[in-house]
Structure formats: C-alpha cells, structure tokens
Amino acid sequence: MALALGAAHGALSAYALTNNLSEGYPQEVAFHVLVGLGLSVEEARRVALLPIDDISLPADALLERTHGE
C-alpha cells in the first residue's frame, strides 16, 4: 500500500509542479481517490465537495512546529 501511495503522491506532486491546475483540482483528486476506494460516483462527488473546517493543532504537534505560522 505504501508503495502505491508513494507512487501516486510522486506523480501528483510532479504534475502539480509542471502544470497549471484548476481551482477544483483538489476536489477532483479527492473524488477519484474516493471512487477508487469503492464509493459510488454520486457519493464520492458529494463527499469530495464537502467543506473542510480549519483545524487547531496543539503547539507541540509536529505539523505545528514545522509548518506553523
């Protein structure tokens, strides 16, 4: 699984760096991943378009320490 996800991540990263992406690109990627995981097209589209709330991380969280503002 890690091999497949790593390859997909590399391909998406390379594509994103070399192409002009549409504003809906993240939702399209999410949609295709959800369909690949077995959701119906309708359910995947619905879930991919749901808004994502901001999250609050503890100050000692790795993501906060490395990417905090």
C-alpha positions in Angstrom: 0.0 0.0 0.0 2.8 2.4 0.9 4.4 1.8 -2.5 1.2 2.6 -4.3 0.5 5.7 -2.2 4.1 6.9 -2.6 4.0 6.5 -6.3 0.6 8.3 -6.5 2.0 11.1 -4.3 5.1 11.5 -6.5 3.0 11.6 -9.7 0.6 14.1 -8.3 3.4 16.3 -7.0 5.2 16.2 -10.3 2.1 17.0 -12.2 1.2 19.9 -9.8 4.6 21.4 -10.2 4.6 21.3 -14.0 1.1 22.2 -14.9 -1.4 25.0 -14.3 -4.0 23.3 -12.1 -7.7 24.3 -12.0 -9.2 25.7 -8.8 -11.2 22.4 -8.4 -8.1 20.2 -8.7 -8.0 19.1 -5.0 -11.7 18.1 -5.2 -11.1 16.1 -8.4 -8.3 14.2 -6.8 -10.3 13.5 -3.7 -13.2 12.4 -6.0 -11.1 9.9 -7.9 -9.5 8.5 -4.7 -12.9 8.0 -3.1 -14.2 6.2 -6.2 -11.1 4.0 -6.2 -11.8 3.2 -2.5 -15.2 1.9 -3.6 -17.7 4.8 -3.1 -20.3 5.3 -5.8 -19.7 8.2 -8.2 -22.5 10.2 -6.6 -21.3 9.7 -3.0 -17.7 10.4 -4.0 -18.7 13.6 -5.6 -20.8 14.7 -2.6 -18.0 13.9 -0.1 -15.3 15.5 -2.3 -17.2 18.8 -2.4 -17.9 19.0 1.4 -16.2 22.0 3.0 -13.2 21.2 5.2 -13.2 23.0 8.6 -10.0 24.6 9.9 -8.2 22.6 12.5 -6.4 23.7 15.6 -3.2 21.8 16.5 -1.5 21.7 19.8 1.6 23.8 20.0 3.8 20.7 20.4 2.4 18.9 17.3 4.9 18.1 14.7 2.9 19.8 11.9 2.6 22.9 14.1 6.3 23.0 14.9 7.4 22.5 11.3 4.7 24.4 9.4 3.2 26.8 11.9 2.8 30.4 11.1 
